[in-house]
């Protein structure tokens, strides 16, 4: 059922945009939706076409999850929901922010790990989505101060935003290497 390999992730992109909008306002679909769409494009070029050995990717993936949770803790401690509110133009409560970033997202990434280990299509999509989110979307933390204040200053999340980048970049490189090796075989 190869159609579901595209339809499932495509529906998830729409779901991610709608849920992030409902919980985080208009900044949600820009950052989360953008990452999910970028992940979809990466998935189409990698895991959708080439089901590489996921045992090589699971450790960097899970380390990225751990570092993401540490990052979200910094966002929580220093009130990142205020930044989200300022960027969205609507009030985002700490409860909504934490429900999305500290509960839904980690649960989704951990379920993604199970699907990655099982080598399911949706697992390959989550892998691509998560690595795009951590290598591209997390970098938006360094842009937010300029958008909000017109200058650089600390905003919650900046101190730890780059931490998930390290294992995510490594995992992305493995993904590209494994996909390239499979292209040569095909």
Rosetta silent file (secondary structure, phi, psi, omega in degrees, C-alpha in Angstrom):
SEQUENCE: XXXXXXXXXXXXXXXXXXXXXXXXXXXXXXXXXXXXXXXXXXXXXXXXXXXXXXXXXXXXXXXXXXXXXXXXXXXXXXXXXXXXXXXXXXXXXXXXXXXXXXXXXXXXXXXXXXXXXXXXXXXXXXXXXXXXXXXXXXXXXXXXXXXXXXXXXXXXXXXXXXXXXXXXXXXXXXXXXXXXXXXXXX
SCORE:     score description
SCORE:     0.000 S_00000001
   1 L     0.000   67.152 -175.127    0.000    0.000    0.000 S_00000001
   2 H   -64.017  -27.508  179.292    2.566    2.504   -1.245 S_00000001
   3 H   -59.644  -37.890  179.828   -0.050    5.318   -1.492 S_00000001
   4 H   -65.203  -26.411  178.483   -0.275    5.439    2.303 S_00000001
   5 H   -63.123  -21.910  174.799    3.487    6.019    2.400 S_00000001
   6 H  -103.495  -43.548 -176.514    2.746    9.472    0.917 S_00000001
   7 H   -63.287  -44.448 -178.929   -0.814   10.059    2.127 S_00000001
   8 H   -57.536  -56.068  176.990   -0.025    9.300    5.807 S_00000001
   9 H   -62.519  -35.822  177.936    2.838   11.793    6.114 S_00000001
  10 H   -62.180  -42.196  176.705    0.913   14.303    3.961 S_00000001
  11 H   -65.944  -35.951  178.764   -2.048   14.153    6.323 S_00000001
  12 H   -65.081  -37.293  177.306    0.320   14.520    9.260 S_00000001
  13 H   -57.714  -46.287  179.337    1.726   17.752    7.758 S_00000001
  14 H   -63.582  -45.290  178.478   -1.807   19.171    7.672 S_00000001
  15 H   -59.380  -45.048 -179.440   -2.510   17.920   11.213 S_00000001
  16 H   -61.383  -40.639  179.609    0.747   19.461   12.522 S_00000001
  17 H   -66.100  -44.699 -178.683   -0.117   22.833   10.992 S_00000001
  18 H   -67.129  -45.514 -179.875   -3.652   22.849   12.396 S_00000001
  19 H   -64.656  -43.939 -179.356   -2.657   21.654   15.880 S_00000001
  20 H   -66.143  -33.431  176.010    0.264   24.067   16.126 S_00000001
  21 H   -67.123  -44.109 -178.806   -2.004   26.930   15.036 S_00000001
  22 H   -63.043  -35.566 -174.992   -4.654   25.978   17.611 S_00000001
  23 H   -97.224  -27.166 -173.320   -2.112   25.794   20.443 S_00000001
  24 H  -122.420    1.914 -178.722    0.554   28.341   19.480 S_00000001
  25 L    77.776 -163.630 -171.641   -1.179   30.835   17.193 S_00000001
  26 H   -67.411  -18.500  177.605    0.101   31.868   13.786 S_00000001
  27 H   -71.811  -26.390 -179.757    3.777   31.233   14.622 S_00000001
  28 H   -57.199  -56.172  179.756    2.993   27.498   15.000 S_00000001
  29 H   -64.677  -26.187  178.807    2.280   26.754   11.340 S_00000001
  30 H   -69.493  -51.665 -176.115    5.245   28.893   10.294 S_00000001
  31 H   -83.274  -56.231 -177.115    7.832   27.093   12.439 S_00000001
  32 H   -71.250  -46.327  178.234    6.256   23.676   13.112 S_00000001
  33 H   -62.207  -40.940  177.574    4.360   23.526    9.843 S_00000001
  34 H   -61.777  -42.260  178.525    7.435   24.637    7.932 S_00000001
  35 H   -66.644  -40.197 -179.967    9.522   21.926    9.596 S_00000001
  36 H   -67.152  -37.347  177.500    6.877   19.261    8.929 S_00000001
  37 H   -70.330  -42.797  175.523    6.677   20.308    5.273 S_00000001
  38 H   -61.312  -40.031  175.897   10.485   20.426    4.978 S_00000001
  39 H   -62.666  -37.734  178.188   10.591   16.994    6.609 S_00000001
  40 H   -63.119  -43.771  179.293    8.070   15.746    4.056 S_00000001
  41 H   -63.965  -41.044  176.982   10.280   16.955    1.198 S_00000001
  42 H   -65.535  -41.648  178.486   13.340   15.288    2.769 S_00000001
  43 H   -58.125  -44.265 -179.432   11.333   12.100    3.358 S_00000001
  44 H   -60.512  -34.322 -179.397   10.325   11.945   -0.311 S_00000001
  45 H   -84.731  -16.779 -175.073   14.022   12.111   -1.291 S_00000001
  46 L  -120.140  -93.688 -172.408   15.234    9.641    1.354 S_00000001
  47 L   -60.987  -28.785  178.356   13.121    7.176    3.370 S_00000001
  48 L   -65.822  -42.489 -177.377   10.178    7.083    0.992 S_00000001
  49 L   -89.588  -33.462 -172.414   12.351    5.842   -1.868 S_00000001
  50 L  -130.251  107.281 -179.780   15.130    4.116    0.059 S_00000001
  51 L   -84.739   81.699 -177.972   14.401    2.127    3.226 S_00000001
  52 L   -75.615  169.216 -178.057   17.884    2.280    4.714 S_00000001
  53 L   -69.530  109.677 -176.446   19.046    0.500    7.871 S_00000001
  54 H   -77.106   -9.808  177.893   17.548    2.505   10.737 S_00000001
  55 H   -65.031  -23.206  179.277   19.792    0.888   13.347 S_00000001
  56 H   -79.371  -13.262 -172.414   22.460    3.373   12.239 S_00000001
  57 L  -112.407  -17.263 -170.300   20.214    6.351   12.923 S_00000001
  58 H   -66.694  -37.043 -179.656   18.309    5.514   16.112 S_00000001
  59 H   -67.111  -49.898  175.815   20.978    6.610   18.614 S_00000001
  60 H   -59.539  -36.415  178.337   21.472   10.107   17.106 S_00000001
  61 H   -61.027  -50.893 -177.778   17.680   10.377   16.817 S_00000001
  62 H   -67.650  -35.594  174.094   17.113    9.518   20.488 S_00000001
  63 H   -62.183  -38.578  177.262   19.960   11.798   21.636 S_00000001
  64 H   -63.144  -40.456  176.747   18.277   14.586   19.693 S_00000001
  65 H   -60.044  -47.096  179.930   15.021   13.826   21.528 S_00000001
  66 H   -59.791  -47.414 -179.343   16.814   14.037   24.899 S_00000001
  67 H   -66.540  -31.908  175.271   18.495   17.337   23.976 S_00000001
  68 H   -64.325  -42.419  179.700   15.159   18.687   22.685 S_00000001
  69 H   -63.939  -40.672  175.254   13.553   17.927   26.064 S_00000001
  70 H   -60.614  -42.396  178.719   16.414   19.764   27.831 S_00000001
  71 H   -61.711  -45.098  179.963   15.855   22.689   25.455 S_00000001
  72 H   -63.931  -32.552  176.932   12.105   22.767   26.181 S_00000001
  73 H   -62.936  -43.195  176.295   12.893   22.829   29.898 S_00000001
  74 H   -60.933  -42.469  178.610   14.900   26.036   29.401 S_00000001
  75 H   -59.150  -42.284  179.021   11.990   27.473   27.412 S_00000001
  76 H   -63.522  -50.518 -175.692    9.653   26.595   30.282 S_00000001
  77 H   -58.741  -38.945 -174.347   11.877   28.016   33.040 S_00000001
  78 L  -101.797    9.919  171.085   12.332   31.356   31.287 S_00000001
  79 L    78.419   48.868 -179.231    8.795   31.801   29.927 S_00000001
  80 H   -61.956  -23.435  178.966    9.017   31.019   26.222 S_00000001
  81 H   -59.925  -27.332  176.327    5.223   31.233   25.979 S_00000001
  82 H   -67.716  -37.782  177.117    5.651   35.033   26.220 S_00000001
  83 H   -67.334  -44.405  178.551    7.869   34.958   23.111 S_00000001
  84 H   -60.826  -42.081  177.907    5.348   32.744   21.311 S_00000001
  85 H   -60.724  -44.985  179.646    2.574   35.170   22.308 S_00000001
  86 H   -63.746  -38.792 -179.534    4.567   38.124   20.987 S_00000001
  87 H   -75.051  -31.462 -177.371    5.322   36.382   17.705 S_00000001
  88 H   -86.163  -24.067 -175.829    1.762   35.107   17.266 S_00000001
  89 L    77.219    7.744  176.178   -0.063   38.262   18.232 S_00000001
  90 L  -134.116  153.611 -179.074   -2.337   36.132   20.425 S_00000001
  91 L   -71.270  123.169  174.920   -2.018   35.047   24.037 S_00000001
  92 L  -112.836  118.874 -177.735   -0.419   31.609   24.338 S_00000001
  93 L   -76.338  158.534  175.743   -0.688   30.209   27.850 S_00000001
  94 H   -60.949  -37.989  179.344    2.093   28.334   29.575 S_00000001
  95 H   -60.421  -48.008  179.543   -0.279   25.356   29.748 S_00000001
  96 H   -63.937  -42.967  178.717   -0.819   25.337   25.958 S_00000001
  97 H   -60.767  -48.516 -178.446    2.879   25.800   25.290 S_00000001
  98 H   -67.240  -37.196  177.460    3.863   22.980   27.663 S_00000001
  99 H   -59.213  -43.410 -178.787    1.109   20.695   26.391 S_00000001
 100 H   -73.937  -54.797 -169.921    2.464   21.116   22.872 S_00000001
 101 H   -83.440  -29.997 -175.145    6.245   21.304   23.437 S_00000001
 102 H  -104.974  -10.894  178.261    6.736   19.221   26.589 S_00000001
 103 H  -120.992  -61.534 -176.015    4.075   16.551   26.121 S_00000001
 104 H   -62.205  -49.591 -176.914    2.761   16.175   22.551 S_00000001
 105 H   -61.921  -53.181  179.343    6.100   16.737   20.791 S_00000001
 106 H   -60.961  -38.037  177.813    8.212   14.347   22.942 S_00000001
 107 H   -61.476  -42.443  179.500    5.456   11.690   22.837 S_00000001
 108 H   -63.930  -44.159 -178.850    5.354   12.047   19.053 S_00000001
 109 H   -66.161  -36.223  179.329    9.156   11.806   18.729 S_00000001
 110 H   -71.742  -40.861  172.967    9.272    8.710   20.951 S_00000001
 111 H   -61.205  -37.209  175.571    6.462    7.054   18.997 S_00000001
 112 H   -58.791  -39.217  178.907    8.467    8.028   15.920 S_00000001
 113 H   -61.266  -40.609  177.223   11.437    6.098   17.326 S_00000001
 114 H   -61.553  -44.974  179.899    9.312    2.956   17.539 S_00000001
 115 H   -67.027  -31.584  176.514    8.205    3.442   13.928 S_00000001
 116 H   -66.837  -46.515  179.110   11.831    4.072   12.885 S_00000001
 117 H   -60.771  -39.269  179.774   12.974    0.840   14.521 S_00000001
 118 L   -76.711   -9.391 -178.915   10.103   -1.014   12.816 S_00000001
 119 L    61.091   39.509  175.136   11.082    0.671    9.494 S_00000001
 120 L   -83.621  152.989 -178.941    7.554    1.875    8.856 S_00000001
 121 H   -55.870  -45.719 -178.830    6.996    4.634    6.310 S_00000001
 122 H   -63.135  -30.684  175.354    5.686    7.031    8.935 S_00000001
 123 H   -64.349  -42.881  177.191    8.837    6.375   10.966 S_00000001
 124 H   -64.418  -35.497  176.003   11.031    7.476    8.059 S_00000001
 125 H   -65.596  -47.518  179.832    8.856   10.594    7.775 S_00000001
 126 H   -59.421  -38.291  176.678    9.191   11.361   11.508 S_00000001
 127 H   -58.510  -50.345 -179.781   12.937   10.927   11.181 S_00000001
 128 H   -64.859  -45.076  179.903   13.081   13.468    8.348 S_00000001
 129 H   -59.473  -48.243 -176.647   10.619   15.851   10.070 S_00000001
 130 H   -64.725  -43.114  179.571   12.490   15.748   13.369 S_00000001
 131 H   -66.914  -36.301  174.902   15.903   16.312   11.825 S_00000001
 132 H   -66.979  -43.161  179.569   14.579   19.259    9.775 S_00000001
 133 H   -59.689  -42.158 -176.289   12.874   20.654   12.884 S_00000001
 134 H   -79.887  -30.339 -177.440   16.051   20.413   14.939 S_00000001
 135 H   -92.246  -20.561 -179.055   18.507   21.604   12.264 S_00000001
 136 L  -116.883  -57.359 -173.782   16.400   24.386   10.750 S_00000001
 137 H   -63.604  -36.528  179.560   13.413   25.314   12.915 S_00000001
 138 H   -64.914  -25.887  178.353   15.397   25.493   16.171 S_00000001
 139 H   -67.231  -16.836  178.048   17.633   28.088   14.542 S_00000001
 140 H   -62.594  -20.987  176.246   14.640   30.452   14.477 S_00000001
 141 H   -57.515  -30.141 -178.336   15.400   31.111   18.150 S_00000001
 142 H   -81.911  -12.019  177.915   18.321   33.230   16.977 S_00000001
 143 H   -95.471  -32.118 -175.502   16.006   35.284   14.723 S_00000001
 144 H   -50.761  -43.603 -179.450   13.201   35.855   17.259 S_00000001
 145 H   -59.772  -37.758  179.840   14.986   38.659   19.193 S_00000001
 146 H   -69.687  -37.198  178.568   15.400   40.676   15.993 S_00000001
 147 H   -66.845  -43.830 -175.650   11.754   40.111   15.019 S_00000001
 148 H   -80.285  -39.692 -170.118   10.462   41.093   18.461 S_00000001
 149 H  -119.845   -9.076 -178.387   12.919   43.799   19.544 S_00000001
 150 L    75.002    9.744  179.445   14.848   44.841   16.442 S_00000001
 151 L  -156.818  167.278  177.030   18.111   43.867   18.137 S_00000001
 152 L   -78.110  132.568  168.051   19.900   40.913   19.656 S_00000001
 153 L  -160.519  159.303 -179.482   19.033   40.026   23.230 S_00000001
 154 L   -62.669  134.814  168.383   18.510   36.845   25.140 S_00000001
 155 L  -128.963  149.237 -178.378   15.117   35.255   24.663 S_00000001
 156 L   -52.233  131.538  178.889   14.036   32.022   26.335 S_00000001
 157 L   103.536  -19.505 -176.983   15.338   29.004   24.454 S_00000001
 158 L   -65.046  -39.948 -174.663   18.367   30.648   22.858 S_00000001
 159 L   -62.588  -30.834 -176.606   20.896   29.181   25.296 S_00000001
 160 L  -115.847    3.328 -176.821   19.980   25.582   24.453 S_00000001
 161 L   -60.122  -33.292 -177.111   18.539   25.856   20.926 S_00000001
 162 L   -82.369  -14.781 -176.693   21.762   24.655   19.319 S_00000001
 163 H   -59.506  -46.147  178.972   22.193   21.587   21.566 S_00000001
 164 H   -66.963  -16.560 -179.103   19.836   19.329   19.558 S_00000001
 165 H   -61.064  -36.886 -173.193   21.641   20.424   16.387 S_00000001
 166 H   -61.045  -59.882  178.942   24.707   18.288   17.096 S_00000001
 167 H   -69.517  -28.607  179.448   23.131   14.806   17.035 S_00000001
 168 H   -66.866  -43.209  177.035   20.502   15.954   14.499 S_00000001
 169 H   -62.561  -42.898  178.715   23.160   17.078   11.992 S_00000001
 170 H   -61.058  -46.109  177.958   25.022   13.826   12.535 S_00000001
 171 H   -62.355  -38.711  177.406   21.804   11.862   12.012 S_00000001
 172 H   -63.962  -41.709  177.241   21.007   13.890    8.914 S_00000001
 173 H   -62.712  -40.929  176.704   24.457   13.117    7.510 S_00000001
 174 H   -62.639  -44.531  179.332   23.912    9.388    8.156 S_00000001
 175 H   -57.360  -47.188 -179.501   20.504    9.597    6.461 S_00000001
 176 H   -66.369  -42.520  179.117   22.015   11.245    3.383 S_00000001
 177 H   -61.764  -47.515 -179.205   24.982    8.833    3.325 S_00000001
 178 H   -64.661  -40.842  178.508   22.744    5.763    3.622 S_00000001
 179 H   -65.167  -43.734  178.739   20.341    7.067    0.989 S_00000001
 180 H   -61.232  -40.693  178.725   23.207    7.889   -1.393 S_00000001
 181 H   -63.445  -38.848  179.518   24.651    4.388   -0.945 S_00000001
 182 H   -71.146  -33.098  177.276   21.281    2.844   -1.781 S_00000001
 183 H   -62.056  -40.109 -179.142   20.903    5.074   -4.861 S_00000001
 184 H   -65.902  -35.281 -179.910   24.206    3.706   -6.178 S_00000001
 185 H   -71.400  -38.116 -174.795   23.017    0.119   -5.682 S_00000001
 186 L   -68.598    0.000    0.000   19.684    0.742   -7.397 S_00000001
